[in-house]
């Protein structure tokens, strides 16, 4: 029997049999082997080394431990969408998001190609690497925005967006927001004559002109000018506007020839001659110096000044003689 002598001349990985018609020796590759020769010169090679055993390109070719038949097994990161006998391997991330939840992005490990579930932008993993649980990042440590910032999401990418709260200014960058009290950052843009403060309710920046200065701008754009240069500091037209040496607050002082009839807080200047005759002697007429407007006391007809220019005392001329 030819098949019993040197396997009938067949390859060691071939089975020797006989043609049913001619009884000639017939060499057939065993399971797990592929003929890389010809019908008359059969050369059997491990099928996995020949076109990957006809397995899908994303499949690993191996052999059944009992029969040695080819087994096609999807590589790590791929899933079989075909059948056991017709293995078709697709990227696992394209099938049910690779088993990742809806808040996760499916990706692959750079080294092993295994599926990795990663939280999408705007979400933070509060679980473990093996059991990823994604929570809205803004609910986890304020999205790492810091206590003085509000955490929100980019409307297009959903990435975390840190925005400084009212009264705070970003001294970092768009990507690394650092919120500082706006009043410590260049006086928050307030006029140099306006100390920066905060609204008690909203904490928004509030620019308020110092004592002795008035806002000539608007509520949102405060411009501080010396109050005395703006509407005479609120003083009447018969008063001079000046500043308190200690507090710089406006002081209204009646001009020469006028007397204060109001209060320190509400100075009202009246013509001195209309008040107690300007302090002149009852027998004197009160008038004003043409240059200085100071009170001028002039004795009436029939009276003579027995005092001085600054202290006029009027006596009847008969008594003087």
Helices and strands as residue ranges (DSSP letters): G 2-4, G 6-9, E 14-18, E 25-29, E 33-35, E 44-46, G 47-49, G 51-54, E 59-63, E 70-74, E 78-80, E 89-91, G 92-94, G 96-99, E 104-108, E 115-119, E 123-125, E 134-136, G 137-139, G 141-144, E 149-153, E 160-164, E 168-170, E 179-181, G 182-184, G 186-189, E 194-198, E 205-209, E 213-215, E 224-226, G 227-229, G 231-234, E 239-243, E 250-254, E 258-260, E 269-271, G 272-274, G 276-279, E 284-288, E 295-299, E 303-305, E 314-316, H 317-320
